[in-house]
Each structure stands twice: as C-alpha cells, then as structure tokens.
Amino acid sequence: MIVALDAIKTATDGGKFEALKLVLFSDLGGDSNLSDLDHVIKAMRLLDNVDFTFIGPDDLILTEEDNNHDEQVKEEGNDSGDEQDGPKPGPSRQTPKKRSHHTSARKPLTKAQEENYAKISELIATTDGTECSIDEAVAQFFYKNKRGKKPFAWKVVFEIGPDIKISTSGYIKMRREQPKSWRTCLATGSSSGGGQDSQPVPGTSGQQLQELRPVTTLVRNNEDQEVVDIENTYLSYRYGNEMVKIDEADEATMKLPTGPKSMSLFGFINRNEIQISDLMGNGSLVFLPSEEDENSERALSVLTEAMLAEEVVAIVRRVYRLGSSPHLGVLAPEFDEDGQLYLVYSELPFSEERRELQFPSIYKKDYTEEQTGAIDHLIQAMDLDVMSDFEPENELNPQYQYLFQSLIHRATSSTGSECLPQVPQRILNNLLPEQHLLDTAEPIMQQIRQLFPTEQVEVKGKRTADKVFGGDDPEDTEEPDSKRQKTNGDSNSIENGSEEEERIILTVGSVRPVQDFQYLLTHPQTTGADIQSAGSQMEEIIERFLASAFGTDLNNKIIECLKAYRDACKTRDRADLYNNFIRLVKSKAGERLWSNIKEHQTETGLIRKSEVDSGVVDTEADQLFEDANDTNADNQQDNEEEGDIEDLL
C-alpha cells in the first residue's frame, strides 16, 4: 500500500484529478508491518481525495446478515450458559441483498488474518473507505452505472412580497433521469449515410467520426411530388375543414411573458391540504441559504422554523430561466438524515391539469373483519421499510439495464437483423422480493387462500353462429367470411347482427387458430398462457388438421399455423419446441402437403442457430428438406413398380 501511494503521488504530481482510487486485493493471510498503518493514513490524508476499497474473499468479509446471525448465536450461547466470542468488529457498509452464507459455514480465520482484518477495518473506518467480497465486485461489472454528477446550484432570489427577498440555492434532491437522447449520433467512415450535411467532429482520433444530421424535404401532395422551399411555407392550424394561418406577429402575441428567472410566494396553506396525489413532476429540489451569506442563512432558517411550527407550506411560482414556462410548486419544511431543517420543493398541477376520476371502492359490504384483517397482515409482512438493506436510491432501474444490454448485443452482433436478447435472469432477480419476506408471508397467504376461495366462472354470452353450428368443425373453415359469423373477440349476435360482443379467448380454436394463438401470447395476464401451453394447443390443432378427411383443402391453413408457431418460438428463444414439432409433422404429412411446406421453407423450416442461440446448425436445417426429396423419390419409384405389377396382373 505504501508503494501504491507513492506511485499515485508520482503519477499525479502537478495535475488535478476528481478522484484517486486505491484498491487492495488480498486474503490478508501474509505477514505485514502493522506499525506502518499510521504512515498510510497520513499519506492518504495528504493526497486528500483518495478512495480506498478493500476486496477480499467471501470467507473474510462479514455481511450484515452474518453479523446478525453471529449475534443470535451469541445470545443463544449466553442463555445456555456457554460463553462464545462475538464477531470481529468491522466497518458498517451496505452489502448486496442476495448473499446468505452464515458464520457456521465459514472457513475459520487464521491469527494473521484476524489481526490484519482488524487493521484494515480501522483504515476503512478512518478514511471512509469501502469493502466487499470478490463475488460482489464481479457482480458490479454486469450492471451499467452512470457516472456521478457534481451538484450544481440553481441560485435564485426567493421573493416574499415586495419587501422581503432571500437569496437561496436549489439542489436536485431526487430526479427521474431519462436515457440519453439519440438525436445526435456519430458514425465512423465516409459511408455512414450522413449525406452532405455530415460534418467531421473535431478533436477525434483514429477513424474519422461524422455527425449524422437529418435532412427534411417538403414536397407537394400530388403526382409530380414537387419540392417546396421551406421559406415558402407558413404555420397554420386546422379549424374544422379550414386552415387558419398564423404569422410571426400572431405567434408572438400568443406567448405569455414569464419574465426572468424567479421564485415568488403566493401564500401559505395548511400542510394537510396538500396530498401526495397532488405532487407531480420528475423530481424534487432542496433549497438552502446561499453560501457565505449570513443574512440569507438567518432569514431562511427563521422562515423554515416558523413554517414548521405553524404546520404550513408555501405555494410558490417558479420560472427556471428567461423565456421558460412558469411552474406552480410547494415548499415544505423537512429534516435530513443529520437532523438539519431545510425546504423541499415539489411541483403542483394547475387547475386545468387536474382530473377528478371516480373509482369504485375495492371493499365490498360482504367482506368480513377476518378477511380484511388478513389483507392488512399481508401488507405489513411485505412492507419494504422493514428491510434494512433496501435503499431505493441505490437500486438500479431494470428498464435501463436491459436497454444497455440490448445496445451491447446490437453493437457486437454480426448482423443487425437479429432479435433482441431475452432479459437476463440477474436483472429479473432484482425485481423479486427477499426470500425471508416470502417465508414470513407464506402462512398469511395460506390463510388468504382459505378465506377467499376461488371458483371458475363460466361467462355466458349471447348466441352466436360459432356456438349454434359448432365453430371447431373443419367444414366451417371453407365457408366464405361474408357468410360466416365472426368469432373470437369480434363475434356478432344472431338476434342482433349489428351488436358486437367482446369475448376473452382461452383456447386455440380451429376456425382462426393463428389469431387465437397470437391473442393468448399477447394477453398472458388475462389468459394465463405462455409459449409452452399455447404451443401445445397449436400443435394439437395442426395434428387435427393433418388427420382431417378434407386433406389438401387445409394445407394453406396448416402452413399459416406453422409460420405463426415458428415466429413465436423464435421470438421467445424456444427453438426446441418448434424444431421437435416440425420433425413430427414431416413424418405425418403427405407428399403434397410437404411440398407446399417446402415452398415456404424459410418461414417453416427448422429454427437456425443464426436466428436464436437455441437453434440448430445450418447443415441440420438444410438436411430436413433434402431428406424429404430422397424420401419422395423413393416413394414415387415404389409407386411406379407397384403400378407395373398391377399392369401385368
């Protein structure tokens, strides 16, 4: 560590850096000179901005769960009269949630490891460092973390009436940050398709980077498609069938002059009058007094304490900069983690933005106290506030994590036409609740199952042609659409042909199997279907068509079903389901049907590995139809020989 600090000092001499990082990988099992620890601490303080991280094996790093387990073991030992040593002291930190090994299964530490770990813990606590296990460090590389941003103050004068003005600084406390916009993109090389407006980016090295800019061309809506110069156009709004022209003078008149950057007070109201549902916007701000301004600090402190004592909040008008739209917000006094008082700003809606929606009550009169009490107990058992290791600000957004994984897949894939990858299981695991929460709530769930028994309800609809004449009969498939009643979500009543009846599809029928199959997959929450169950129904329908007495009349329908089944399996990376079934179809299909399937082999053949990872190699996929040619030729030869024998007879 002394050598590393000396290297950092030599490499950074004369330069300025945001942070210097010192990472120690060790099992702390070797000899060390513990007397030099004070020199290391002094050196790190002289460098001022050194971030120290210790990464060790899992058996060495104690998690909070291990500490709690050790404390329980110690308490049990004391109750039984046995004396046991408690866990070694270590720095407090946040550890990942998924680790669950206890001290009982840990490898015992050597004396050197205990002494070195105690000194490292002291160093971490002194320098405000961090420690983690190797598994935790490796897991961090699977996720995309945005670089931390330096807090930037929005300085404004808070106006309270015409005479009172307080200089304040606003900082973002929490904000929903969107992914970076792709309006500005860069491409390498001259064949990027940027057009004449592509300009080289200065200051880049290696391949020449060009900025991609869109080119907009206006043309007339006629056969000649004449190009119109943008200078010959004007802004207009459609009012009915008439176009109302708006010139620059009218547009300037419609704009509301908001004034320069400002934040002014409307008045104070009771805190209880502001509900959580009234808050809007993409985040909140914290307002503090301006730095090195005693008058501002004194005035804002008196205002905040008075608002807290009177239990009121302030309604303010905020304009971010000159020309921007005004916003209505609320300033409320809050305490931070250190117990200091400050003002928190949240945006409020205007009156025309409010929508009073009436929703039916979720409670019914026939609910018993035992039923409502069981639901209350379930909510309390699944409360995330009781989790000591759950911090929302440290949780990663799974939507953005999958976005970055998809970008990496597109950048590294050989062809750009490949489907996006499935969501990695490690991202889905972050959405799962803690196992101890599920274990705690399991008895309550069992009680709820008994208190709320479920039964299947048969939906009784109006009489339709499908119900009267049997929509699953293959004979109905050849009836023209104009004469056949529509089914599956768009059926018409026989008594009233103009009235449509909306239905929920639960199985794949033989009338519109492709539409039914796609409906089941696109509505898994209402139908409870997945690719496994829906695919089994589709296979059953196709086999019924193969065994039907109508023969070749259903060939087109079978091919369409195979196409839909193949696309669904390829999209969901379940190539094994379709590949096994198409081999079965080959053994059962007749010569004419298989010839028709071969004509669409790119859409009905085996799913290849080039399409999804679970597919087959190209040689195996090509062999499927090559074998069919040989088999058909042999069958044809056998038929000719049988014909010759019959002629002799």
N, C-alpha and C positions, 0 to 999 in steps of 0.2 A: 504493500500500500504506500510505503514511503517512496519507492521507486516510481510508482504510478503518479503520485502527486508531483514529484519532481519533473516527470515528463510533461504533465499538464502545464506546470509553471513555465517550462522552457518553450513549449509549443504555443502558448497563448501570450507570451511576453510581448507587450506593445500593441495588442489587439483587444477589441471589445467583443464579448460573446454574451448571448442571452442566458446561457446555462452551460455549465461544465458537469459532465456525468462521470462518476467513478463507480464501476460495477465490480463486485467481488464474487467470483465463483469458487466455492470451497466447501469441503465437508468438515473443515476445522479440526481435522484429526492429526495434523502435524504439529511440530514444535513451533513456538512463537515467542517473541520477546514482548511480554505484556507491558513492560516498563516504558516502551516507546509509544504507548497509546496516547499519552498527553501530547507528544510532539505531533502525532497525526491530527488530533483535534485542533491544535493551534494552527497547523498548516491549512486545514480546511477552512478555518475561520478567516485566515489571511486572504485566501482566494475568494472568500465571501459568497460566491454563488455556485458552490459545488453540490450536486445532488448525488448522495450516496445510496447505493442499492446493494443489498446482500442477497444472493441467490444460492440456496443450499439444497441438499437432498430432502425428500419428504419426511424421513425419519427424524430430521433435525428441527424442522420448522414446526412450531406448535400453532395450530389454528385455535380460534376462539371455541370451537366445539370440543377440541381436545382439552382446553383449559377447564371448560365446564364439566367435562367428563372426569377429569382428574379431581376437581373439587368434590364431585359427588362420591368418588371412590374414597377420598379422604374423610368425608363426613360419615360414610358408612363404616369406615375403619374405626373412627373415633367412637361411634355408637357401640361397636362391638368390643371396645377396649383395646384394639390394636393401634399402634402408632405407625403412621405412614408419612413419608416425606411428600410434600406438595410439589407442584410443577415448578420448574425453574422460572425465574422472572424473565419476562421478555417484553419488548415494546408493543404497545397497543397499535393495531392497524386493522384495516378492512381486508378480509380474505374472501375468496370466491365461495359461492354457496354450495357447490356440488361436492365438496370434499367431506368424507365421512369415515376416516380411519381414526381409531382411538389409541390411547396410550397402551392399552392392554396388548395391542398387536404391533407395537413399535419396537424397533431394534434398540436395545439399551445403549446409551451413550457411554463413551469412554471418559476417563477423568480429564484428558486433554480437551475433548470436545465440550465438556461441561464448562471448563474454565474459559476456553476461547469464545464459546457462545455467550457467556455472561459478559465478557468484554465487548463483543460485537453488539450485544443488546444495549450496553451503555453507550457505545458510539452512535448507534442509530437513534437512541433517545436524545442524545446531546445535540446531534446535527440535524434532527428532524428528518431522518432518512426512512427508508422502507426496506422490507424484506419479504421474500416469497420463495416458494419451492420451485423446483425445476419444471414440474408439470404446470404450475400456474404461469410461469414465464413463457413456456412454449405455447400455452393456450392463448396468450395475448397476441401472438402472431397470426392467429386465424381471423382476427377481427380488425376492422378498419376504424382507427381512432383519428378524429380530426385534431389538428394542432391547436393548442390553447391560444386564445386571443388575449391580447393585452386590454385591460379595461380602459375604455375611452369615455371621458366625461362629456355629457351634454349640459353645458353651462347656460343657465337662463336665470332671469330675474323674476321671482315669484311676486306678483303684484296682488296685494290685498287692499282693494280700494285705491283711491287716488294718492294717498299719503304714505302707506306702508309698502315698502319694497325690500325683499330679502333675496340676496344673491345665493343661489343654490347650484348644486351639481348633481345631475342624474346619471345613474349607472344601471345597466341592464342586470336585473336580478335573475330572471329566467325568461327564455325565449325559445319558441319552436323554430328551429333553424331548418330551412329547406335545402335540398341538394343544390349544388352549383348549377346555374343555368348553362345550357349548351348553345346559346345563341351565338357565342363567339367560339369558333372551333379552329383548330390548326391542322394542317395536313403537310406531309413530307413529300418532296419531289415536285416536279413540274407537271405531272399527270394527275394532279389531285382533283381536277374538275372545278377549280375555283373560278375559272373564267378570267376575263381581262381585268376585273376589279380586284383580283387577288394580289396582295402586296406582301413582299418578304418582310418577315419580322426581324427588326434589328436586334443585334446583341446575341444572336443564337449561333451555336457552333455545330459542327457535324453537317448532317443533311440540312438543306435549305427548308425552312418552315414557312409556309404561306398561310395567311389568314383567309378563311372561307367566308365570303360575303354573299348573301342572297341577291339576285338580280330580278327585279319586278318589272314586268312589261304589261301595259294595259292595251287591250285590243277591243274592237267593236264586236258586239254580238250579232254578227251577220256571216254570210258565206265567205266574204273576202277576208274576214279577220284583220281588218285594217288596224295598224298600230297607232295608238293615240298618245300624244305627248302629255306628260303629267302636268305641264303648265297650262294646258287647255282644259283641265278638269276643275271642278269645284265641289265643295262639301254640300250635301243635301240630305234631308231626312224624308222618309216616306210617310205621308199622312193619308191613309186610305190608298186610293189609286193615284194620288197626286204627289209629285216630288217637290218639296219645299227647299229652295236654295238658301244656304246660309253663307254669307260672305264674312270676311275677316272682322268687319265692324260689328256685325251681329254676334259673332262668336266672342269678341272681347266684351260686349255688353252683358252676355250671359254669365261670364265668370264672376265669382264672388271675391272681392278683395279681402284677403285674410290678414294682411298686414305682415310685419316682420316676425321673427322668432319671439315667442312669448308664452307665458303661462299665467293666467289671471283667475282670480277666485270669483265664483258665482255666489256661493253661500255655504252654510253648514246645515247638515241634517243629521237626524239620529242614526246611529250606526246600524240599528236593527232594520232600517228601511232599505238598506242595500242587501239584496240576496245574492247568493253565489251564482244563481242563474242570470243575474243582471250583468255579470262581468263578461267581457269579450276581448278580442284582440289576440295577438300571438305571443304575449308575454307580459312581464311587469317590470317596473323601474323602481329604483331606490333613490330617494332624494336626500342628500347630505349637505351640510353647510359647505361653502367654498373654502378651499384651503387657505390658511393663514389670514383668515378674516374673522376676527373676534366678534364683531357686530353681527355678522351673519350667523355664527355659531350660537351666540346668545339668543338672538331673535328666533331662530328656528327651533331651538331647544325649548324656549318658553311656549311657542305655538304648539309644538307636539305634546308637551306635558298637559297643556290646557285642553287640547282635544281629547287626550286620554282620560282626563279627569271628568270631562263633561260627556264622555261617550258619544262623540260626534265625529263625523268625517266631512271632508271638504270636497265640494263639487267644483271642478276647475275646467277651464278651456285651454287647450294646448295646441300650439302651432309649432311644428318642428323647425321649419325654416321659411324664408320668404317665398311666397307663392304656393306653399303646400296646403293641403286641406286641413281645416280645423278639426280637432277631436275633443270629445267630451270624456272626462275621466274623473276618478275619485281618488283622493289622498287619504290614506288611513294609517294611524299610528300602529306600529308593530315593534316587537322586541326581536333582536337577532340572537344567535347562539351564545354570545358573550353577555347578554342582558342589556345591551345598549338600545336606546329608543331611536327609531327613525321613521320616515314616511314612505309608504309603499304606494305607487301609482298603478292603477288598473284602468283600462278603457271601458267606457259605458256606451250603450247604444242610444241613438236619437229616437224620438218618439215614433217616427215613421219606420224605423227598423225593428220595432217590437212586434211580435206576433203572439197573440193570446190563443194558444191551442188548448182545446178541451179534450182530455183523455179520460177514458173510463177508469174507474177505480180498480186496482188489482185485487182488492179484498172483496169477498162475497159475504153475504149475510149468513150463509150456512157454514162458514168456517168456524171451527171450534177453537177454544183457547189453547188446547193441546197442539193443534196444527200450527197456529200462528207462533206459539212458543217454540216449536221445533225449528221453524224457519229462522227465528231470532237467534237460536243457539247455533245454527249453521253459519249465519253471518258472523257471529262473534268468533267461532272457531276458525273461519277462513280469513280473518282480518289480517292484512299485511302489516299493520302497525306493530303487531306483536313480534315480528321478525326483526331480530337485532341486526342482521346483515343485509337488510333490504333498504337501499337508498335510491330513490327514483332518479336523482341527478347523476348517479353513476351507472345506470342501466343503459345499455346500447339499444338503439332503435332497430328492431329486426327488419323493418322495411328497407332501411338504408343499407344494412349489412347484406341483404340479398341483392340489392341494386349493385353494390360494388362487386359481389361475386359474379353477377351476370356480365358486368363490364370486363372483368378479367377473363371470363370464358370467351367472350366475343373477340377480345384482343389476342388471345392465344390460340383460338381455333383456326384450322386451316382454311375453312370455307365460312363465309358469313351467313349461309343459309341454314345452319344447324339450329335446332330448337334450343331454347334457354334451358339451363340445368334445373334440376329439382332443388327445392330449398334444402340446404344441408341440415342434417339432423341436429348438429350442435347449435344452430340458430333456433330450431324449433324447441330444443330443450330449454332455452331461456324463457319460453312462454309457459312452461309447465310450473305449477306451484311446487313448493317444497314438499318432500315426501312426508315429513313429520306433520305438516298441516293436513295432508290427506289421511294419515293414520289417526290423527285426532278427530277428524270429522267423519270417519267411517261409521262409528256407532250411531251418530246423528243421522247419517244418510240411510242407514238401515231402518231407523225409526220413521224417517220420512216416507220410505217405501211402503211401510205398513200403514201409515196414516193417510197416504194419498195413493190408494190402489188405482191402477190404470187398466183400462179395458179397450179393446179395439172397437171403434165406432164406424159403422157402415154408413157411408154417405149416400143418401137416397136422392138421386137426381130425376129429371124428367125422362119420359120415354123417348128413346132415340132409335134411329134405324139400326144402329150398331147393336142395341140391346134386343130389339124385336127380331131382326133377321140373322143375328149372330155375326159380329164383325170379324171373328177369328177364322171364319171359313175361307179357305184359299180361293173358293169360287168368286168371292166378293172382290178379289183383287183385280179382276179383269173388267169390272163394271166401270163405265166412264165416270170421271169426277163430277160431271154436271148432273148425273142421275143418282150418284151415291151420296148419302148424308155424310157430312164432315164429322170426324171423330177426334178424340184426344186433344182436348183443350179448345176446340172450335166447333163443337157439335151443335146441330140445330134441333130444336124440339119438333116432334111430329105435329103436336096440337097447334103450335105457333111457330111457323118456319122462320119468322123474322127475329125471333128472340134467341140470342146466343147464350149458351150455358158454359161457364168456365169449370173445367174439371182438373183434378190433380192426377197425373199418370203415375201408377205404382208398378206396372209391369210392362214388358215389351210385347206388343200385340203383333199379329200377322198382317194387319191392314196397312199400318205405317210404321214398320219396325225401326227404320232409320231415325225418324223423328222421335219416336218413343225412347229409343236408346240415347239419343243426344239430350233429351229432356231429363232423363234420370241422372245423367252425369253432370248437367249444369244446375240441377237443383238437389244437391245431396242432403241439404238440411231438412227439406220437406219430404223427400222420398226415402232417405236413409240408404241410398245406393252408392256403391263405389265401382271401380273398374272390374273388380272380381265378381260381384253379384250381377251387375248389369251385363258383363261379358258372358256369364253363364246363361242368362236369359237369351242373349243374342245368338249364342251357339245353338241353343235348343230350337229357336225359331228357324235357323238356317237348316238344321238337320231335318226339321219337319218339312221344309220346302224340298229338300233332297228326296225324301221318301214320298212326296205327294204324287198322286196319279196324273197330275196335269203336266208333268215332265218339263219339256223345254219352255213352256209358257212362263215359268217362273225364273228362268235363267238371269234375266236382267235384274230382277229383284234380289236374287242371291248375290250377284256381283256388287250391287249397291250396298248391301249389308256388309259384305266383306271389306269394302272400301271404308265404310264408317267405323267398323271394328278395328281395322288396321290403324287408321288415323288416331283413334282414341288410345290404343296401346302404345303407339309411338310417342304421343304427347306426354303420356304418364309413365314412360320408361318401363313398360311391362311387355317387352317384345316376346317373352316366353309364352304368354297366353295366346297371342295370335299365331306365332310360329307353330306351336303344337297343334292348333286347331286347323290351320291351312293344310298341314300334312294329313290330318284326318279327312278333310274334305277331298283331297286328292285321291284317297283310297276309295271314297264312296261316290265321287262324281262320275257321270257318264262322259263319253268321248266328246260329245258336242258341248256340254257344259264346260268341261276343262279347256276346250279350245277357245271358248269365249273368255274364260278367266285368263288364259294366256295372252289374249289380245290386250288385256289391261294389266299385264304383269308388273308394271312399275307401280301400280296402285294396289295390287292384290297379292304380290309376291311376298316372300319372307322379308321381315324387317332386318336390315343390314346393320352391321356394326358402325358403318359410316354415318348412319342416321341417329342411332342411340347406342350407348355403351353396352347395353344388354343384348344387342342384335347378333346376327351370325355373320361370318366372313362372306366375302363376295362369291367365292367359289362354291360354297354350300348353297347360297341363294340361287346361283345360276343353275346348279345341278337339279333343282326342283323341277324346272320345266324341260330340261334336257332329258331327264329320265322319262318324262311323260311322252316325248316324241318316240323314244325307243319302244315304250310300252304300247303306244298306239299303233306303231308299225307292226309289232308282233301280233297284236290283236287282229289287225287288218289281214296279215298273212294267214293267220289261223282261220279267219272267216272265209278267205278265198279257198283254202284247202278243203274246208267243210262243204263249200259250195260245189267244188269239183266232185267230191264223193257223192253228193246228192244227185248230181247230173248223171253219174254212172249208174246209180240205182234207178 
